[in-house]
Amino acid sequence: MLLSWSSGKDSAWTLQVLRGDASLELVGLLTTINESAQRVAMHGVADELLAAQADAAGLALWRIDLPSPCSNDEYEARMRRAIDRAKHERVDAIAFGDLFLADIRAYRERMLAGTGIAPLFPLFGADTAALAREMIAGGLRAKLACVDLAKLPASFAGRDYDAALLRDLPAGVDPCGENGEFHTFAIAGPMFSREIAVEHAGTVVREGFAFADLRLK
């Protein structure tokens, strides 16, 4: 099995849930990378941080390099190549950390239809307020890597994902950022063998988003 890996808290908690099932064998983390910036697509996290996560998780990193900008046709073509590799290596499932966006789930199901690879959604349907508290209580630690400035001020970029942050979120912002209000970078938790020590070296504002410049210490 592969796990679709964004580098964020939901992916990390999905990893924790999957590892609680002894019948499942995880072989790698599947991640899309902006090939020109060498950063995780959407989250803007540098690939060296991503590599540190994979090492701490003890799993191989399956990179899908994407051009920027990337058309949907090109995205799907590169995804199909990754799926073909997975089939060749006898991967029988890909797990996703999606929470409640039914259209995203349906799209992933269509992408895998007929491939022999099953899509799994271990967290789907969870109450996001309860899930946020569960993750924090379970020892997951993360930093806000990116915030949508239409939903949150730039000062949220780089903040710890913790109980204080949940209290400070404006009304209407999902506690897990499932509507794209923010994205995170997981730095520690029971799914990792060690903490990924990072520092917040500043914030970059670009195209309506504030990105925390997170760097390895």
Contacts in CASP RR format, 6 or more apart in sequence:
PFRMAT RR
TARGET T0000
AUTHOR 0000-0000-0000
METHOD contacts of the structure
MODEL  1
MLLSWSSGKDSAWTLQVLRGDASLELVGLLTTINESAQRVAMHGVADELL
AAQADAAGLALWRIDLPSPCSNDEYEARMRRAIDRAKHERVDAIAFGDLF
LADIRAYRERMLAGTGIAPLFPLFGADTAALAREMIAGGLRAKLACVDLA
KLPASFAGRDYDAALLRDLPAGVDPCGENGEFHTFAIAGPMFSREIAVEH
AGTVVREGFAFADLRLK
1 18 0 8 1.000
1 24 0 8 1.000
1 25 0 8 1.000
1 26 0 8 1.000
1 27 0 8 1.000
1 91 0 8 1.000
1 92 0 8 1.000
1 93 0 8 1.000
1 94 0 8 1.000
1 95 0 8 1.000
1 120 0 8 1.000
2 26 0 8 1.000
2 27 0 8 1.000
2 28 0 8 1.000
2 29 0 8 1.000
2 30 0 8 1.000
2 62 0 8 1.000
2 86 0 8 1.000
2 91 0 8 1.000
2 93 0 8 1.000
2 94 0 8 1.000
2 95 0 8 1.000
3 11 0 8 1.000
3 14 0 8 1.000
3 15 0 8 1.000
3 18 0 8 1.000
3 26 0 8 1.000
3 28 0 8 1.000
3 29 0 8 1.000
3 30 0 8 1.000
3 59 0 8 1.000
3 94 0 8 1.000
3 95 0 8 1.000
4 11 0 8 1.000
4 30 0 8 1.000
4 31 0 8 1.000
4 94 0 8 1.000
4 95 0 8 1.000
4 96 0 8 1.000
4 97 0 8 1.000
5 11 0 8 1.000
5 29 0 8 1.000
5 30 0 8 1.000
5 31 0 8 1.000
5 50 0 8 1.000
5 53 0 8 1.000
5 54 0 8 1.000
5 61 0 8 1.000
6 31 0 8 1.000
6 40 0 8 1.000
6 42 0 8 1.000
6 43 0 8 1.000
6 183 0 8 1.000
7 31 0 8 1.000
7 40 0 8 1.000
7 43 0 8 1.000
7 45 0 8 1.000
7 49 0 8 1.000
7 50 0 8 1.000
7 53 0 8 1.000
7 145 0 8 1.000
7 185 0 8 1.000
7 186 0 8 1.000
8 43 0 8 1.000
8 142 0 8 1.000
8 145 0 8 1.000
8 183 0 8 1.000
8 184 0 8 1.000
8 185 0 8 1.000
8 186 0 8 1.000
9 135 0 8 1.000
9 140 0 8 1.000
9 142 0 8 1.000
9 161 0 8 1.000
9 176 0 8 1.000
9 184 0 8 1.000
9 186 0 8 1.000
10 97 0 8 1.000
10 98 0 8 1.000
10 99 0 8 1.000
10 123 0 8 1.000
10 176 0 8 1.000
11 29 0 8 1.000
11 97 0 8 1.000
11 186 0 8 1.000
12 140 0 8 1.000
12 142 0 8 1.000
12 186 0 8 1.000
12 189 0 8 1.000
12 191 0 8 1.000
12 192 0 8 1.000
13 97 0 8 1.000
13 123 0 8 1.000
13 131 0 8 1.000
13 135 0 8 1.000
13 140 0 8 1.000
13 191 0 8 1.000
14 95 0 8 1.000
14 96 0 8 1.000
14 97 0 8 1.000
14 122 0 8 1.000
14 123 0 8 1.000
15 26 0 8 1.000
15 57 0 8 1.000
15 191 0 8 1.000
16 140 0 8 1.000
16 189 0 8 1.000
16 190 0 8 1.000
16 191 0 8 1.000
17 122 0 8 1.000
17 123 0 8 1.000
18 24 0 8 1.000
18 26 0 8 1.000
18 95 0 8 1.000
18 122 0 8 1.000
19 26 0 8 1.000
19 191 0 8 1.000
26 59 0 8 1.000
27 59 0 8 1.000
27 60 0 8 1.000
27 89 0 8 1.000
27 91 0 8 1.000
28 54 0 8 1.000
28 59 0 8 1.000
28 60 0 8 1.000
28 61 0 8 1.000
28 62 0 8 1.000
29 53 0 8 1.000
29 54 0 8 1.000
29 57 0 8 1.000
29 59 0 8 1.000
29 60 0 8 1.000
29 61 0 8 1.000
29 62 0 8 1.000
30 62 0 8 1.000
30 64 0 8 1.000
30 82 0 8 1.000
30 94 0 8 1.000
31 40 0 8 1.000
31 50 0 8 1.000
31 61 0 8 1.000
31 62 0 8 1.000
31 63 0 8 1.000
31 64 0 8 1.000
32 40 0 8 1.000
32 41 0 8 1.000
32 64 0 8 1.000
32 66 0 8 1.000
32 75 0 8 1.000
33 39 0 8 1.000
33 40 0 8 1.000
33 41 0 8 1.000
33 47 0 8 1.000
33 50 0 8 1.000
33 63 0 8 1.000
33 64 0 8 1.000
33 65 0 8 1.000
33 66 0 8 1.000
34 40 0 8 1.000
34 41 0 8 1.000
34 44 0 8 1.000
34 66 0 8 1.000
34 68 0 8 1.000
35 65 0 8 1.000
35 66 0 8 1.000
35 67 0 8 1.000
35 68 0 8 1.000
36 67 0 8 1.000
36 68 0 8 1.000
37 44 0 8 1.000
37 68 0 8 1.000
38 46 0 8 1.000
38 47 0 8 1.000
39 45 0 8 1.000
39 46 0 8 1.000
39 47 0 8 1.000
40 47 0 8 1.000
40 50 0 8 1.000
41 66 0 8 1.000
42 146 0 8 1.000
42 183 0 8 1.000
43 145 0 8 1.000
43 146 0 8 1.000
43 183 0 8 1.000
43 184 0 8 1.000
43 185 0 8 1.000
44 145 0 8 1.000
44 146 0 8 1.000
44 183 0 8 1.000
44 211 0 8 1.000
45 145 0 8 1.000
45 185 0 8 1.000
45 214 0 8 1.000
46 214 0 8 1.000
46 215 0 8 1.000
48 216 0 8 1.000
49 185 0 8 1.000
49 196 0 8 1.000
49 198 0 8 1.000
49 214 0 8 1.000
49 215 0 8 1.000
49 216 0 8 1.000
50 61 0 8 1.000
51 61 0 8 1.000
52 196 0 8 1.000
52 216 0 8 1.000
53 186 0 8 1.000
53 192 0 8 1.000
53 196 0 8 1.000
54 60 0 8 1.000
54 61 0 8 1.000
56 192 0 8 1.000
56 193 0 8 1.000
56 194 0 8 1.000
56 195 0 8 1.000
56 196 0 8 1.000
57 191 0 8 1.000
57 192 0 8 1.000
57 193 0 8 1.000
58 193 0 8 1.000
62 82 0 8 1.000
62 85 0 8 1.000
62 86 0 8 1.000
64 78 0 8 1.000
64 79 0 8 1.000
64 81 0 8 1.000
64 82 0 8 1.000
65 78 0 8 1.000
66 74 0 8 1.000
66 75 0 8 1.000
66 78 0 8 1.000
67 74 0 8 1.000
76 111 0 8 1.000
79 111 0 8 1.000
83 111 0 8 1.000
83 112 0 8 1.000
83 115 0 8 1.000
83 117 0 8 1.000
86 94 0 8 1.000
86 117 0 8 1.000
87 115 0 8 1.000
87 116 0 8 1.000
87 117 0 8 1.000
91 117 0 8 1.000
92 116 0 8 1.000
92 117 0 8 1.000
92 118 0 8 1.000
93 117 0 8 1.000
93 118 0 8 1.000
93 119 0 8 1.000
93 120 0 8 1.000
94 112 0 8 1.000
94 117 0 8 1.000
94 118 0 8 1.000
94 119 0 8 1.000
94 120 0 8 1.000
95 119 0 8 1.000
95 120 0 8 1.000
95 121 0 8 1.000
95 122 0 8 1.000
96 105 0 8 1.000
96 108 0 8 1.000
96 119 0 8 1.000
96 120 0 8 1.000
96 121 0 8 1.000
97 121 0 8 1.000
97 122 0 8 1.000
97 123 0 8 1.000
97 124 0 8 1.000
98 104 0 8 1.000
98 105 0 8 1.000
98 108 0 8 1.000
98 121 0 8 1.000
98 123 0 8 1.000
98 124 0 8 1.000
99 123 0 8 1.000
99 124 0 8 1.000
99 125 0 8 1.000
99 126 0 8 1.000
99 128 0 8 1.000
99 131 0 8 1.000
99 176 0 8 1.000
99 178 0 8 1.000
100 124 0 8 1.000
100 125 0 8 1.000
100 126 0 8 1.000
100 128 0 8 1.000
100 178 0 8 1.000
101 178 0 8 1.000
101 179 0 8 1.000
105 119 0 8 1.000
105 121 0 8 1.000
105 124 0 8 1.000
108 119 0 8 1.000
109 119 0 8 1.000
112 118 0 8 1.000
112 119 0 8 1.000
123 131 0 8 1.000
128 174 0 8 1.000
128 175 0 8 1.000
128 176 0 8 1.000
128 177 0 8 1.000
128 178 0 8 1.000
129 175 0 8 1.000
131 175 0 8 1.000
131 176 0 8 1.000
132 166 0 8 1.000
132 175 0 8 1.000
132 176 0 8 1.000
133 163 0 8 1.000
133 166 0 8 1.000
136 161 0 8 1.000
136 162 0 8 1.000
136 163 0 8 1.000
136 166 0 8 1.000
138 189 0 8 1.000
138 190 0 8 1.000
139 188 0 8 1.000
139 189 0 8 1.000
139 190 0 8 1.000
140 161 0 8 1.000
140 186 0 8 1.000
140 188 0 8 1.000
140 189 0 8 1.000
140 190 0 8 1.000
140 191 0 8 1.000
141 160 0 8 1.000
141 161 0 8 1.000
141 162 0 8 1.000
141 186 0 8 1.000
141 187 0 8 1.000
141 188 0 8 1.000
141 189 0 8 1.000
141 195 0 8 1.000
142 160 0 8 1.000
142 161 0 8 1.000
142 184 0 8 1.000
142 185 0 8 1.000
142 186 0 8 1.000
142 187 0 8 1.000
143 158 0 8 1.000
143 159 0 8 1.000
143 160 0 8 1.000
143 161 0 8 1.000
143 184 0 8 1.000
143 185 0 8 1.000
143 187 0 8 1.000
143 198 0 8 1.000
143 200 0 8 1.000
143 212 0 8 1.000
143 214 0 8 1.000
144 156 0 8 1.000
144 157 0 8 1.000
144 158 0 8 1.000
144 159 0 8 1.000
144 160 0 8 1.000
144 161 0 8 1.000
144 165 0 8 1.000
144 182 0 8 1.000
144 183 0 8 1.000
144 184 0 8 1.000
144 212 0 8 1.000
145 157 0 8 1.000
145 158 0 8 1.000
145 183 0 8 1.000
145 184 0 8 1.000
145 185 0 8 1.000
145 211 0 8 1.000
145 212 0 8 1.000
145 214 0 8 1.000
146 157 0 8 1.000
146 182 0 8 1.000
146 183 0 8 1.000
146 209 0 8 1.000
146 210 0 8 1.000
146 211 0 8 1.000
146 212 0 8 1.000
147 153 0 8 1.000
147 154 0 8 1.000
147 156 0 8 1.000
147 157 0 8 1.000
147 181 0 8 1.000
147 182 0 8 1.000
147 183 0 8 1.000
147 209 0 8 1.000
147 210 0 8 1.000
148 180 0 8 1.000
148 181 0 8 1.000
148 182 0 8 1.000
148 208 0 8 1.000
148 209 0 8 1.000
149 205 0 8 1.000
149 208 0 8 1.000
149 209 0 8 1.000
149 210 0 8 1.000
150 208 0 8 1.000
151 170 0 8 1.000
151 173 0 8 1.000
151 179 0 8 1.000
151 180 0 8 1.000
151 181 0 8 1.000
151 182 0 8 1.000
152 169 0 8 1.000
152 170 0 8 1.000
152 173 0 8 1.000
152 181 0 8 1.000
152 182 0 8 1.000
153 210 0 8 1.000
154 203 0 8 1.000
154 205 0 8 1.000
154 210 0 8 1.000
156 165 0 8 1.000
156 168 0 8 1.000
156 182 0 8 1.000
156 210 0 8 1.000
157 203 0 8 1.000
157 210 0 8 1.000
157 211 0 8 1.000
157 212 0 8 1.000
158 200 0 8 1.000
158 203 0 8 1.000
158 212 0 8 1.000
158 214 0 8 1.000
159 165 0 8 1.000
161 184 0 8 1.000
166 175 0 8 1.000
169 175 0 8 1.000
173 179 0 8 1.000
173 181 0 8 1.000
173 182 0 8 1.000
174 180 0 8 1.000
174 181 0 8 1.000
177 183 0 8 1.000
185 198 0 8 1.000
185 212 0 8 1.000
185 214 0 8 1.000
186 192 0 8 1.000
186 196 0 8 1.000
187 195 0 8 1.000
187 196 0 8 1.000
187 197 0 8 1.000
187 198 0 8 1.000
188 194 0 8 1.000
188 195 0 8 1.000
188 196 0 8 1.000
189 195 0 8 1.000
196 216 0 8 1.000
197 216 0 8 1.000
197 217 0 8 1.000
198 214 0 8 1.000
198 215 0 8 1.000
198 216 0 8 1.000
198 217 0 8 1.000
199 214 0 8 1.000
199 215 0 8 1.000
199 217 0 8 1.000
200 212 0 8 1.000
200 213 0 8 1.000
200 214 0 8 1.000
201 213 0 8 1.000
201 214 0 8 1.000
201 215 0 8 1.000
202 212 0 8 1.000
202 213 0 8 1.000
203 210 0 8 1.000
203 211 0 8 1.000
203 212 0 8 1.000
203 213 0 8 1.000
204 210 0 8 1.000
204 211 0 8 1.000
204 213 0 8 1.000
205 211 0 8 1.000
END
